[in-house]
Each structure stands twice: as C-alpha cells, then as structure tokens.
Amino acid sequence: MNDQSNTKPQKKSINKGLLIGLLAIIILVAVIAVNFTKVMLTSRYFFVYEHFNAGDNVYIKSGFFRTDTSTFTLARLIRAQTERDIDSLNLSAEDKAELKLKINPTLQPYLIGTHDIIAVAKKTPLVGSYIKHETLYMVNKKTHKKVPVIFYAVHPTEQVLKIDSYYLKYPDLPTGYTWADNTYYINPNWLSNSPK
C-alpha cells in the first residue's frame, strides 16, 4: 500500500515540472515574437558588425570595393521643425507665421540618405573616426514604412568626404522636417577595424 502512495506524488511533480517548463518556453517564444526586431538588431550588432570605441579609425571592408576607388552614401538624421527653426529662416514675418501653423510635433525623427558621399581608395580605405552606434528609424524603399536600423555615427576625414554644396543649400527634405544635427551615419556592414 505504501508503494502505491509514493508513485502518485512523483507523477504529479513530473507533470508540474513539464507544465512549468512548457509555460517557460511559451513565454520565451512570446517575448521573442513581440520583440523580434529588437532581438534581430541586437544579435546583428553583437555577432555581425565590428565593434569600435569612440575615436577609433574606421575603414571600408575590402570586399565592398568594385574598383580601386568606390563611393558610399552617407545618411543624416532629420527631425520635426520647431518654431525656433522657422524663426532662423530668412523669410518674412508673414511667411514664418504661415509655416508655424503647419508645425507637426508628432513627426518622428529618422535617417535619410544624403547626396553627400565618401570616396575611398582601396589602397587607403580610411573613412574617419567612429563616434557611436545608434538604433534609428529609416524608410524602407520597398514598403515606404519606417523600420528600425543600426547605423554607426562617424566623423569622415576631409579627404574622403564629398559634400553636395547645392543639396546642402537646398535640401529636399520631407515637409515639416529639418536636419537634426551635422552627424553622418553609415551602414555598419561596410566598416572594419583594419585597413585590410
């Protein structure tokens, strides 16, 4: 009689253990599913992209050169215009007042490709110095939706940076946006710690 009573509690504890394990797996899968993009970006940052410290030299990976010299497009962050931005424009008070009525504070900042490029030689692939990495939004060209991406902020050397002066003076930014700052961003897939 004692043998039978000892086997039943063991079965219950095994069932509880399986239930707890199954529940933990379901919760883990749910968390990953809800945060899939964050998980993917984090894993790419840790396992795919090379890491740098602020001030480190960054180079273009040799596999990205089609010829002896290649160009790479830079991105910049844009944000919603503010009244202060409009006040700094060289416009009449009437035009400024009209623009201020159109300010949309719900516009979110995001990266856009610029007409500014870096032109780098395969023999000397130095881009400049690393500033930081950031997860920002960028418009997907196929879906036209903003998606999170990891980009590296860099300070290009004067020798490789080619600024489109016309675009600098007359940027074709989306309505209601202005440049957030002067920082350039580059795709981390292209970058390396070494000039090889």
Salt bridges, closest charged atoms under 4 A:
ASP85 OD2 - ARG79 NH1 2.71
ASP87 OD1 - LYS100 NZ 2.54
GLU98 OE2 - LYS102 NZ 3.79
GLU134 OE2 - LYS132 NZ 3.26
